[in-house]
Amino acid sequence: MSTQEIPDVSAARPGRRAWITRIVLLVVAALSTVTVVRLVGRVDWDVARDALTHLSWWHAIVLLAVVLVRQILLAMPLKFFIRGMTFYRATINDLGATLMYLIAPPPSDIALRVAMFKSWGVSAAKGLAGTVMNSLTFYVARFSAPLVGFVLLLAVGESPSFRWLELLSIAIAVAVLVTVLMVVRSDRLARTVGTRSGRIVRRFRRTVDPDRWADACQNFRADIADRFHSGFPLAVLSQVGHMVVDLAALTLCLRFVGVSSDQVGFVWIAIAYLFAFPFTVFPLWGIGIVDALILAALVEAGGHEVEAAAVAGLMVWRVFTVAVPVLLGAIAVAMWRREVAGQGRA
């Protein structure tokens, strides 16, 4: 997060607190995963390994292409919110930040983003404002996903059952959207949002200064307002596209390891994905808990005979959507450094 998003970040030792938060969330995710998997049933790992033998060399090429499109769509809001950014630079910036987030203490990812912005002639303030909007747009899309899931359930005539709890996720999306719209509407509303948010947070962290939060919101509005009205709809569309491509990757992985459409139709995969997607808020894209929730939904739809192959498919999906972007991030950073070195020689 940027200093505009959390104004007193320097006083809060962000690196240490961020790591503690990440560890706590990982523990919660692990406990949740164990609980869900136990409810689903015991996985036959021999059958899961056999399912992986269905993979062919060309499957990897297809999945690599899909993941590359996924990452480009994920980074697109940077292009829409930051003047002078190209799709190429937005993708390089986002992949590099993904790498740094996983391998170095926070806020190393923000430091790398800022260094890249400056090398491209983009001010730190404008770059960070665009980065914050990139995150906020993704939050709106992420927490809105169950809304489409409810529509699909209605279409197939299935009861939502316990999924009604995900109305909370939709409420979060609405709250984020309303807050963003208020901040960009006027300086007065921006300061009001900052002041009131600061007062609420101050109840839990006494070091928070509501006036600094108000200033940060006002500055944020100044940095993003001229790009918001044209950029926000396109940014939301790109994040929806990202989820569609991510769902396509999941579906391909399941089909490649032998989960047929007769066993689990696409609509049921989509329902499983959409209701699990808000839990990508946990570290490493919710690895573990998201997979367990999707697995539970797939077993509910296709029976226990699809469980082992579904586990294999989820493993492949995670390799390509978590590990591959990290490798792409390393390539992106190397390409950027080569570009900077070339500018220095010139």
Short mmCIF file of the C-alpha atoms (twelve columns), coordinates in Angstrom:
data_MODEL
# 
_entry.id   MODEL 
# 
loop_
_atom_site.group_PDB 
_atom_site.id 
_atom_site.type_symbol 
_atom_site.label_atom_id 
_atom_site.label_alt_id 
_atom_site.label_comp_id 
_atom_site.label_asym_id 
_atom_site.label_seq_id 
_atom_site.Cartn_x 
_atom_site.Cartn_y 
_atom_site.Cartn_z 
_atom_site.pdbx_PDB_model_num 
ATOM 1   C CA . MET A 1   0.000   0.000   0.000   1 
ATOM 2   C CA . SER A 2   1.121   3.514   -0.628  1 
ATOM 3   C CA . THR A 3   1.632   6.250   1.924   1 
ATOM 4   C CA . GLN A 4   -1.388  7.945   0.439   1 
ATOM 5   C CA . GLU A 5   -3.556  4.979   1.276   1 
ATOM 6   C CA . ILE A 6   -2.160  4.628   4.816   1 
ATOM 7   C CA . PRO A 7   -0.851  8.060   5.761   1 
ATOM 8   C CA . ASP A 8   1.008   7.103   8.925   1 
ATOM 9   C CA . VAL A 9   2.758   4.114   7.427   1 
ATOM 10  C CA . SER A 10  6.196   5.288   8.434   1 
ATOM 11  C CA . ALA A 11  5.275   5.244   12.089  1 
ATOM 12  C CA . ALA A 12  3.836   1.771   11.982  1 
ATOM 13  C CA . ARG A 13  6.860   -0.237  10.871  1 
ATOM 14  C CA . PRO A 14  4.976   -1.473  7.785   1 
ATOM 15  C CA . GLY A 15  7.354   -4.258  6.876   1 
ATOM 16  C CA . ARG A 16  7.087   -6.039  10.212  1 
ATOM 17  C CA . ARG A 17  3.335   -5.507  10.540  1 
ATOM 18  C CA . ALA A 18  2.710   -6.620  6.963   1 
ATOM 19  C CA . TRP A 19  4.639   -9.857  7.508   1 
ATOM 20  C CA . ILE A 20  2.787   -10.541 10.780  1 
ATOM 21  C CA . THR A 21  -0.547  -9.946  9.035   1 
ATOM 22  C CA . ARG A 22  0.487   -12.225 6.174   1 
ATOM 23  C CA . ILE A 23  1.510   -15.015 8.560   1 
ATOM 24  C CA . VAL A 24  -1.745  -14.742 10.526  1 
ATOM 25  C CA . LEU A 25  -3.776  -14.914 7.301   1 
ATOM 26  C CA . LEU A 26  -1.783  -17.936 6.114   1 
ATOM 27  C CA . VAL A 27  -2.509  -19.726 9.410   1 
ATOM 28  C CA . VAL A 28  -6.201  -18.922 9.090   1 
ATOM 29  C CA . ALA A 29  -6.160  -20.149 5.494   1 
ATOM 30  C CA . ALA A 30  -4.404  -23.386 6.495   1 
ATOM 31  C CA . LEU A 31  -6.908  -24.111 9.266   1 
ATOM 32  C CA . SER A 32  -9.821  -23.327 6.951   1 
ATOM 33  C CA . THR A 33  -8.368  -25.569 4.259   1 
ATOM 34  C CA . VAL A 34  -7.985  -28.502 6.632   1 
ATOM 35  C CA . THR A 35  -11.561 -28.041 7.849   1 
ATOM 36  C CA . VAL A 36  -13.062 -27.915 4.343   1 
ATOM 37  C CA . VAL A 37  -11.016 -30.845 3.039   1 
ATOM 38  C CA . ARG A 38  -12.079 -32.974 5.996   1 
ATOM 39  C CA . LEU A 39  -15.689 -32.167 5.235   1 
ATOM 40  C CA . VAL A 40  -15.224 -33.110 1.598   1 
ATOM 41  C CA . GLY A 41  -13.602 -36.438 2.355   1 
ATOM 42  C CA . ARG A 42  -10.326 -38.272 2.046   1 
ATOM 43  C CA . VAL A 43  -8.430  -37.673 -1.196  1 
ATOM 44  C CA . ASP A 44  -7.127  -40.716 -3.077  1 
ATOM 45  C CA . TRP A 45  -3.680  -39.364 -3.937  1 
ATOM 46  C CA . ASP A 46  -2.825  -42.328 -6.177  1 
ATOM 47  C CA . VAL A 47  -5.770  -41.482 -8.409  1 
ATOM 48  C CA . ALA A 48  -4.765  -37.800 -8.307  1 
ATOM 49  C CA . ARG A 49  -1.262  -38.692 -9.519  1 
ATOM 50  C CA . ASP A 50  -2.737  -40.838 -12.288 1 
ATOM 51  C CA . ALA A 51  -4.865  -37.878 -13.385 1 
ATOM 52  C CA . LEU A 52  -1.702  -35.818 -13.903 1 
ATOM 53  C CA . THR A 53  -0.535  -38.352 -16.512 1 
ATOM 54  C CA . HIS A 54  -3.301  -37.072 -18.798 1 
ATOM 55  C CA . LEU A 55  -1.279  -33.878 -19.329 1 
ATOM 56  C CA . SER A 56  0.436   -33.392 -22.694 1 
ATOM 57  C CA . TRP A 57  3.222   -31.006 -23.688 1 
ATOM 58  C CA . TRP A 58  0.869   -28.752 -25.646 1 
ATOM 59  C CA . HIS A 59  -1.311  -28.256 -22.568 1 
ATOM 60  C CA . ALA A 60  1.536   -26.268 -21.016 1 
ATOM 61  C CA . ILE A 61  1.777   -24.000 -24.076 1 
ATOM 62  C CA . VAL A 62  -1.962  -23.308 -24.002 1 
ATOM 63  C CA . LEU A 63  -1.934  -22.558 -20.276 1 
ATOM 64  C CA . LEU A 64  1.115   -20.294 -20.595 1 
ATOM 65  C CA . ALA A 65  -0.683  -18.263 -23.261 1 
ATOM 66  C CA . VAL A 66  -3.828  -18.018 -21.123 1 
ATOM 67  C CA . VAL A 67  -1.854  -16.959 -18.049 1 
ATOM 68  C CA . LEU A 68  -0.016  -14.284 -20.032 1 
ATOM 69  C CA . VAL A 69  -3.361  -12.806 -21.146 1 
ATOM 70  C CA . ARG A 70  -4.540  -13.042 -17.530 1 
ATOM 71  C CA . GLN A 71  -1.577  -11.015 -16.284 1 
ATOM 72  C CA . ILE A 72  -1.956  -8.361  -18.973 1 
ATOM 73  C CA . LEU A 73  -5.619  -7.890  -18.063 1 
ATOM 74  C CA . LEU A 74  -4.745  -7.728  -14.371 1 
ATOM 75  C CA . ALA A 75  -2.267  -4.905  -14.985 1 
ATOM 76  C CA . MET A 76  -4.402  -2.907  -17.449 1 
ATOM 77  C CA . PRO A 77  -5.823  -0.422  -14.888 1 
ATOM 78  C CA . LEU A 78  -2.337  1.054   -14.507 1 
ATOM 79  C CA . LYS A 79  -2.517  2.056   -18.168 1 
ATOM 80  C CA . PHE A 80  -5.973  3.588   -17.700 1 
ATOM 81  C CA . PHE A 81  -5.149  5.545   -14.530 1 
ATOM 82  C CA . ILE A 82  -1.575  6.711   -15.181 1 
ATOM 83  C CA . ARG A 83  -0.871  9.084   -18.046 1 
ATOM 84  C CA . GLY A 84  2.038   7.956   -20.183 1 
ATOM 85  C CA . MET A 85  1.815   4.269   -19.283 1 
ATOM 86  C CA . THR A 86  1.609   1.645   -22.010 1 
ATOM 87  C CA . PHE A 87  0.155   -1.841  -21.714 1 
ATOM 88  C CA . TYR A 88  3.689   -3.228  -21.888 1 
ATOM 89  C CA . ARG A 89  4.961   -1.042  -19.046 1 
ATOM 90  C CA . ALA A 90  1.856   -1.665  -16.951 1 
ATOM 91  C CA . THR A 91  2.384   -5.422  -17.284 1 
ATOM 92  C CA . ILE A 92  6.109   -5.182  -16.486 1 
ATOM 93  C CA . ASN A 93  5.342   -3.041  -13.427 1 
ATOM 94  C CA . ASP A 94  2.651   -5.360  -12.101 1 
ATOM 95  C CA . LEU A 95  4.662   -8.541  -12.652 1 
ATOM 96  C CA . GLY A 96  7.703   -7.018  -10.959 1 
ATOM 97  C CA . ALA A 97  5.604   -5.975  -7.958  1 
ATOM 98  C CA . THR A 98  4.166   -9.503  -7.737  1 
ATOM 99  C CA . LEU A 99  7.673   -10.947 -7.567  1 
ATOM 100 C CA . MET A 100 8.842   -8.481  -4.903  1 
ATOM 101 C CA . TYR A 101 5.714   -8.995  -2.793  1 
ATOM 102 C CA . LEU A 102 6.519   -12.689 -2.489  1 
ATOM 103 C CA . ILE A 103 10.299  -12.629 -2.007  1 
ATOM 104 C CA . ALA A 104 11.049  -9.448  -0.052  1 
ATOM 105 C CA . PRO A 105 9.659   -7.618  3.001   1 
ATOM 106 C CA . PRO A 106 6.974   -4.998  2.305   1 
ATOM 107 C CA . PRO A 107 6.932   -2.333  1.016   1 
ATOM 108 C CA . SER A 108 9.587   -3.570  -1.417  1 
ATOM 109 C CA . ASP A 109 6.918   -4.064  -4.087  1 
ATOM 110 C CA . ILE A 110 5.926   -0.393  -3.837  1 
ATOM 111 C CA . ALA A 111 9.586   0.674   -3.919  1 
ATOM 112 C CA . LEU A 112 10.097  -1.258  -7.153  1 
ATOM 113 C CA . ARG A 113 6.936   0.206   -8.664  1 
ATOM 114 C CA . VAL A 114 8.107   3.751   -7.841  1 
ATOM 115 C CA . ALA A 115 11.572  3.098   -9.272  1 
ATOM 116 C CA . MET A 116 9.989   1.868   -12.502 1 
ATOM 117 C CA . PHE A 117 7.628   4.846   -12.667 1 
ATOM 118 C CA . LYS A 118 10.489  7.303   -12.260 1 
ATOM 119 C CA . SER A 119 12.556  5.590   -14.950 1 
ATOM 120 C CA . TRP A 120 9.608   6.087   -17.325 1 
ATOM 121 C CA . GLY A 121 9.160   9.737   -16.406 1 
ATOM 122 C CA . VAL A 122 6.071   9.217   -14.225 1 
ATOM 123 C CA . SER A 123 5.986   11.037  -10.890 1 
ATOM 124 C CA . ALA A 124 5.839   8.927   -7.733  1 
ATOM 125 C CA . ALA A 125 2.567   10.591  -6.661  1 
ATOM 126 C CA . LYS A 126 0.818   9.875   -9.971  1 
ATOM 127 C CA . GLY A 127 2.210   6.350   -10.073 1 
ATOM 128 C CA . LEU A 128 1.141   5.522   -6.534  1 
ATOM 129 C CA . ALA A 129 -2.316  6.993   -7.102  1 
ATOM 130 C CA . GLY A 130 -2.705  4.760   -10.145 1 
ATOM 131 C CA . THR A 131 -1.456  1.777   -8.150  1 
ATOM 132 C CA . VAL A 132 -4.013  2.403   -5.408  1 
ATOM 133 C CA . MET A 133 -6.798  2.685   -8.004  1 
ATOM 134 C CA . ASN A 134 -5.544  -0.528  -9.588  1 
ATOM 135 C CA . SER A 135 -5.961  -2.273  -6.236  1 
ATOM 136 C CA . LEU A 136 -9.332  -0.695  -5.458  1 
ATOM 137 C CA . THR A 137 -10.731 -1.620  -8.871  1 
ATOM 138 C CA . PHE A 138 -9.622  -5.197  -8.321  1 
ATOM 139 C CA . TYR A 139 -11.258 -5.213  -4.867  1 
ATOM 140 C CA . VAL A 140 -14.566 -4.115  -6.415  1 
ATOM 141 C CA . ALA A 141 -14.363 -6.916  -8.989  1 
ATOM 142 C CA . ARG A 142 -13.138 -9.493  -6.486  1 
ATOM 143 C CA . PHE A 143 -15.883 -8.963  -3.932  1 
ATOM 144 C CA . SER A 144 -18.575 -8.598  -6.607  1 
ATOM 145 C CA . ALA A 145 -17.868 -12.067 -8.044  1 
ATOM 146 C CA . PRO A 146 -20.505 -13.868 -5.899  1 
ATOM 147 C CA . LEU A 147 -23.190 -11.635 -7.442  1 
ATOM 148 C CA . VAL A 148 -22.677 -13.425 -10.763 1 
ATOM 149 C CA . GLY A 149 -22.601 -16.700 -8.841  1 
ATOM 150 C CA . PHE A 150 -26.058 -15.997 -7.418  1 
ATOM 151 C CA . VAL A 151 -27.339 -15.245 -10.930 1 
ATOM 152 C CA . LEU A 152 -26.002 -18.587 -12.191 1 
ATOM 153 C CA . LEU A 153 -27.552 -20.433 -9.264  1 
ATOM 154 C CA . LEU A 154 -30.875 -18.824 -10.085 1 
ATOM 155 C CA . ALA A 155 -30.477 -19.824 -13.746 1 
ATOM 156 C CA . VAL A 156 -29.914 -23.511 -12.902 1 
ATOM 157 C CA . GLY A 157 -32.583 -23.518 -10.198 1 
ATOM 158 C CA . GLU A 158 -30.189 -24.356 -7.368  1 
ATOM 159 C CA . SER A 159 -30.637 -23.094 -3.801  1 
ATOM 160 C CA . PRO A 160 -27.813 -20.811 -2.558  1 
ATOM 161 C CA . SER A 161 -27.866 -22.572 0.840   1 
ATOM 162 C CA . PHE A 162 -24.901 -21.377 2.957   1 
ATOM 163 C CA . ARG A 163 -23.747 -19.180 0.095   1 
ATOM 164 C CA . TRP A 164 -26.086 -16.448 1.307   1 
ATOM 165 C CA . LEU A 165 -23.195 -15.558 3.615   1 
ATOM 166 C CA . GLU A 166 -21.386 -14.188 0.577   1 
ATOM 167 C CA . LEU A 167 -23.800 -11.281 0.487   1 
ATOM 168 C CA . LEU A 168 -21.239 -9.788  2.887   1 
ATOM 169 C CA . SER A 169 -18.681 -9.909  0.076   1 
ATOM 170 C CA . ILE A 170 -21.032 -7.994  -2.235  1 
ATOM 171 C CA . ALA A 171 -21.598 -5.436  0.533   1 
ATOM 172 C CA . ILE A 172 -17.821 -4.919  0.767   1 
ATOM 173 C CA . ALA A 173 -17.648 -4.314  -2.998  1 
ATOM 174 C CA . VAL A 174 -20.427 -1.741  -2.769  1 
ATOM 175 C CA . ALA A 175 -18.734 -0.012  0.182   1 
ATOM 176 C CA . VAL A 176 -15.406 0.222   -1.691  1 
ATOM 177 C CA . LEU A 177 -17.132 1.533   -4.815  1 
ATOM 178 C CA . VAL A 178 -19.141 4.154   -2.929  1 
ATOM 179 C CA . THR A 179 -16.041 5.320   -1.047  1 
ATOM 180 C CA . VAL A 180 -14.033 5.705   -4.249  1 
ATOM 181 C CA . LEU A 181 -16.842 7.632   -5.945  1 
ATOM 182 C CA . MET A 182 -17.127 9.956   -2.949  1 
ATOM 183 C CA . VAL A 183 -13.389 10.639  -2.851  1 
ATOM 184 C CA . VAL A 184 -13.139 11.536  -6.539  1 
ATOM 185 C CA . ARG A 185 -16.335 13.627  -6.567  1 
ATOM 186 C CA . SER A 186 -14.963 16.691  -4.771  1 
ATOM 187 C CA . ASP A 187 -12.199 17.885  -2.439  1 
ATOM 188 C CA . ARG A 188 -14.743 18.388  0.334   1 
ATOM 189 C CA . LEU A 189 -16.023 14.823  0.145   1 
ATOM 190 C CA . ALA A 190 -12.463 13.508  -0.156  1 
ATOM 191 C CA . ARG A 191 -11.478 15.286  3.045   1 
ATOM 192 C CA . THR A 192 -14.656 14.097  4.766   1 
ATOM 193 C CA . VAL A 193 -13.960 10.472  3.846   1 
ATOM 194 C CA . GLY A 194 -10.343 10.775  4.983   1 
ATOM 195 C CA . THR A 195 -11.223 12.442  8.282   1 
ATOM 196 C CA . ARG A 196 -13.994 10.005  9.208   1 
ATOM 197 C CA . SER A 197 -11.942 6.974   8.184   1 
ATOM 198 C CA . GLY A 198 -9.016  8.284   10.221  1 
ATOM 199 C CA . ARG A 199 -11.208 8.746   13.282  1 
ATOM 200 C CA . ILE A 200 -12.523 5.192   13.010  1 
ATOM 201 C CA . VAL A 201 -9.049  3.699   12.615  1 
ATOM 202 C CA . ARG A 202 -7.723  5.894   15.437  1 
ATOM 203 C CA . ARG A 203 -9.898  3.932   17.862  1 
ATOM 204 C CA . PHE A 204 -7.653  0.947   17.192  1 
ATOM 205 C CA . ARG A 205 -4.356  2.735   16.399  1 
ATOM 206 C CA . ARG A 206 -3.730  5.847   18.416  1 
ATOM 207 C CA . THR A 207 -0.912  6.994   16.112  1 
ATOM 208 C CA . VAL A 208 -3.375  7.705   13.293  1 
ATOM 209 C CA . ASP A 209 -3.898  11.394  12.540  1 
ATOM 210 C CA . PRO A 210 -7.318  12.019  10.874  1 
ATOM 211 C CA . ASP A 211 -6.073  15.311  9.421   1 
ATOM 212 C CA . ARG A 212 -3.240  13.521  7.626   1 
ATOM 213 C CA . TRP A 213 -5.743  11.002  6.258   1 
ATOM 214 C CA . ALA A 214 -7.870  13.898  5.015   1 
ATOM 215 C CA . ASP A 215 -4.838  15.466  3.296   1 
ATOM 216 C CA . ALA A 216 -3.909  12.113  1.763   1 
ATOM 217 C CA . CYS A 217 -7.410  11.590  0.342   1 
ATOM 218 C CA . GLN A 218 -7.428  15.102  -1.097  1 
ATOM 219 C CA . ASN A 219 -3.999  14.612  -2.682  1 
ATOM 220 C CA . PHE A 220 -5.077  11.229  -4.012  1 
ATOM 221 C CA . ARG A 221 -8.107  12.827  -5.661  1 
ATOM 222 C CA . ALA A 222 -5.898  15.493  -7.258  1 
ATOM 223 C CA . ASP A 223 -3.617  12.824  -8.698  1 
ATOM 224 C CA . ILE A 224 -6.355  10.568  -10.102 1 
ATOM 225 C CA . ALA A 225 -9.408  12.747  -10.818 1 
ATOM 226 C CA . ASP A 226 -8.489  13.686  -14.409 1 
ATOM 227 C CA . ARG A 227 -8.166  10.010  -15.421 1 
ATOM 228 C CA . PHE A 228 -10.932 8.500   -13.299 1 
ATOM 229 C CA . HIS A 229 -14.076 9.035   -15.374 1 
ATOM 230 C CA . SER A 230 -12.578 7.660   -18.575 1 
ATOM 231 C CA . GLY A 231 -10.366 5.061   -16.886 1 
ATOM 232 C CA . PHE A 232 -12.571 3.496   -14.233 1 
ATOM 233 C CA . PRO A 233 -15.119 1.762   -16.521 1 
ATOM 234 C CA . LEU A 234 -12.302 0.343   -18.653 1 
ATOM 235 C CA . ALA A 235 -10.410 -0.735  -15.531 1 
ATOM 236 C CA . VAL A 236 -13.442 -2.585  -14.174 1 
ATOM 237 C CA . LEU A 237 -13.942 -4.234  -17.561 1 
ATOM 238 C CA . SER A 238 -10.320 -5.388  -17.593 1 
ATOM 239 C CA . GLN A 239 -10.682 -6.915  -14.117 1 
ATOM 240 C CA . VAL A 240 -13.832 -8.736  -15.176 1 
ATOM 241 C CA . GLY A 241 -11.863 -9.968  -18.183 1 
ATOM 242 C CA . HIS A 242 -9.120  -11.130 -15.842 1 
ATOM 243 C CA . MET A 243 -11.587 -13.240 -13.865 1 
ATOM 244 C CA . VAL A 244 -13.062 -14.707 -17.059 1 
ATOM 245 C CA . VAL A 245 -9.610  -15.735 -18.277 1 
ATOM 246 C CA . ASP A 246 -8.688  -17.077 -14.828 1 
ATOM 247 C CA . LEU A 247 -11.877 -19.155 -14.861 1 
ATOM 248 C CA . ALA A 248 -10.971 -20.371 -18.344 1 
ATOM 249 C CA . ALA A 249 -7.552  -21.452 -17.025 1 
ATOM 250 C CA . LEU A 250 -9.198  -23.378 -14.182 1 
ATOM 251 C CA . THR A 251 -11.627 -25.065 -16.559 1 
ATOM 252 C CA . LEU A 252 -8.825  -26.055 -18.942 1 
ATOM 253 C CA . CYS A 253 -6.764  -27.492 -16.086 1 
ATOM 254 C CA . LEU A 254 -9.691  -29.614 -14.939 1 
ATOM 255 C CA . ARG A 255 -10.445 -30.825 -18.453 1 
ATOM 256 C CA . PHE A 256 -6.769  -31.576 -19.153 1 
ATOM 257 C CA . VAL A 257 -6.552  -33.970 -16.175 1 
ATOM 258 C CA . GLY A 258 -9.750  -35.812 -17.042 1 
ATOM 259 C CA . VAL A 259 -12.655 -34.009 -15.350 1 
ATOM 260 C CA . SER A 260 -15.133 -34.142 -18.234 1 
ATOM 261 C CA . SER A 261 -18.070 -31.859 -18.935 1 
ATOM 262 C CA . ASP A 262 -20.367 -34.829 -18.316 1 
ATOM 263 C CA . GLN A 263 -19.024 -35.080 -14.776 1 
ATOM 264 C CA . VAL A 264 -18.912 -31.354 -13.950 1 
ATOM 265 C CA . GLY A 265 -20.377 -28.861 -16.409 1 
ATOM 266 C CA . PHE A 266 -18.830 -25.452 -17.002 1 
ATOM 267 C CA . VAL A 267 -21.624 -23.655 -15.163 1 
ATOM 268 C CA . TRP A 268 -20.798 -25.574 -11.971 1 
ATOM 269 C CA . ILE A 269 -17.103 -24.791 -12.316 1 
ATOM 270 C CA . ALA A 270 -18.044 -21.128 -12.744 1 
ATOM 271 C CA . ILE A 271 -20.273 -21.190 -9.659  1 
ATOM 272 C CA . ALA A 272 -17.517 -22.820 -7.607  1 
ATOM 273 C CA . TYR A 273 -14.963 -20.271 -8.810  1 
ATOM 274 C CA . LEU A 274 -17.120 -17.165 -8.348  1 
ATOM 275 C CA . PHE A 275 -18.074 -17.956 -4.770  1 
ATOM 276 C CA . ALA A 276 -14.490 -18.845 -3.845  1 
ATOM 277 C CA . PHE A 277 -12.867 -15.879 -5.583  1 
ATOM 278 C CA . PRO A 278 -13.348 -13.326 -2.746  1 
ATOM 279 C CA . PHE A 279 -11.083 -15.512 -0.609  1 
ATOM 280 C CA . THR A 280 -8.158  -14.677 -2.895  1 
ATOM 281 C CA . VAL A 281 -7.786  -11.794 -0.431  1 
ATOM 282 C CA . PHE A 282 -5.685  -14.226 1.618   1 
ATOM 283 C CA . PRO A 283 -1.929  -14.401 0.884   1 
ATOM 284 C CA . LEU A 284 -0.739  -16.142 -2.283  1 
ATOM 285 C CA . TRP A 285 -4.122  -15.615 -3.928  1 
ATOM 286 C CA . GLY A 286 -5.841  -17.561 -1.185  1 
ATOM 287 C CA . ILE A 287 -3.898  -20.708 -1.961  1 
ATOM 288 C CA . GLY A 288 -5.347  -23.558 0.060   1 
ATOM 289 C CA . ILE A 289 -8.621  -22.054 1.160   1 
ATOM 290 C CA . VAL A 290 -9.788  -21.065 -2.356  1 
ATOM 291 C CA . ASP A 291 -8.775  -24.487 -3.671  1 
ATOM 292 C CA . ALA A 292 -10.601 -26.261 -0.845  1 
ATOM 293 C CA . LEU A 293 -13.791 -24.268 -1.443  1 
ATOM 294 C CA . ILE A 294 -13.687 -24.943 -5.189  1 
ATOM 295 C CA . LEU A 295 -12.999 -28.628 -4.530  1 
ATOM 296 C CA . ALA A 296 -15.967 -28.867 -2.163  1 
ATOM 297 C CA . ALA A 297 -18.266 -27.294 -4.768  1 
ATOM 298 C CA . LEU A 298 -16.972 -29.557 -7.553  1 
ATOM 299 C CA . VAL A 299 -17.499 -32.674 -5.438  1 
ATOM 300 C CA . GLU A 300 -20.988 -31.452 -4.568  1 
ATOM 301 C CA . ALA A 301 -21.745 -31.084 -8.285  1 
ATOM 302 C CA . GLY A 302 -20.001 -34.180 -9.667  1 
ATOM 303 C CA . GLY A 303 -19.797 -36.611 -6.763  1 
ATOM 304 C CA . HIS A 304 -16.805 -38.068 -4.951  1 
ATOM 305 C CA . GLU A 305 -15.572 -39.815 -8.088  1 
ATOM 306 C CA . VAL A 306 -14.307 -36.474 -9.434  1 
ATOM 307 C CA . GLU A 307 -12.499 -35.516 -6.236  1 
ATOM 308 C CA . ALA A 308 -9.022  -36.887 -6.966  1 
ATOM 309 C CA . ALA A 309 -8.910  -35.595 -10.546 1 
ATOM 310 C CA . ALA A 310 -10.231 -32.206 -9.369  1 
ATOM 311 C CA . VAL A 311 -7.386  -32.016 -6.848  1 
ATOM 312 C CA . ALA A 312 -4.903  -32.697 -9.670  1 
ATOM 313 C CA . GLY A 313 -6.515  -29.995 -11.811 1 
ATOM 314 C CA . LEU A 314 -6.374  -27.477 -8.988  1 
ATOM 315 C CA . MET A 315 -2.692  -28.243 -8.462  1 
ATOM 316 C CA . VAL A 316 -1.951  -27.543 -12.131 1 
ATOM 317 C CA . TRP A 317 -4.045  -24.354 -11.991 1 
ATOM 318 C CA . ARG A 318 -2.043  -23.089 -9.029  1 
ATOM 319 C CA . VAL A 319 1.278   -23.861 -10.669 1 
ATOM 320 C CA . PHE A 320 0.326   -21.769 -13.681 1 
ATOM 321 C CA . THR A 321 -1.469  -18.929 -11.864 1 
ATOM 322 C CA . VAL A 322 0.836   -18.527 -8.858  1 
ATOM 323 C CA . ALA A 323 4.278   -19.926 -9.734  1 
ATOM 324 C CA . VAL A 324 4.366   -18.872 -13.400 1 
ATOM 325 C CA . PRO A 325 3.578   -15.169 -12.674 1 
ATOM 326 C CA . VAL A 326 6.488   -15.155 -10.218 1 
ATOM 327 C CA . LEU A 327 8.816   -16.443 -12.942 1 
ATOM 328 C CA . LEU A 328 7.376   -13.881 -15.345 1 
ATOM 329 C CA . GLY A 329 8.024   -11.250 -12.673 1 
ATOM 330 C CA . ALA A 330 11.705  -12.184 -12.569 1 
ATOM 331 C CA . ILE A 331 11.863  -11.849 -16.361 1 
ATOM 332 C CA . ALA A 332 10.027  -8.510  -16.184 1 
ATOM 333 C CA . VAL A 333 12.477  -7.072  -13.655 1 
ATOM 334 C CA . ALA A 334 15.425  -8.238  -15.753 1 
ATOM 335 C CA . MET A 335 13.926  -6.608  -18.855 1 
ATOM 336 C CA . TRP A 336 13.331  -3.346  -16.995 1 
ATOM 337 C CA . ARG A 337 16.888  -3.281  -15.628 1 
ATOM 338 C CA . ARG A 338 18.226  -3.860  -19.110 1 
ATOM 339 C CA . GLU A 339 16.078  -0.970  -20.356 1 
ATOM 340 C CA . VAL A 340 17.379  1.325   -17.588 1 
ATOM 341 C CA . ALA A 341 20.962  0.306   -18.312 1 
ATOM 342 C CA . GLY A 342 20.413  1.093   -21.961 1 
ATOM 343 C CA . GLN A 343 19.095  4.549   -21.062 1 
ATOM 344 C CA . GLY A 344 22.173  5.143   -18.921 1 
ATOM 345 C CA . ARG A 345 24.540  4.278   -21.782 1 
ATOM 346 C CA . ALA A 346 22.577  6.530   -24.112 1 
# 
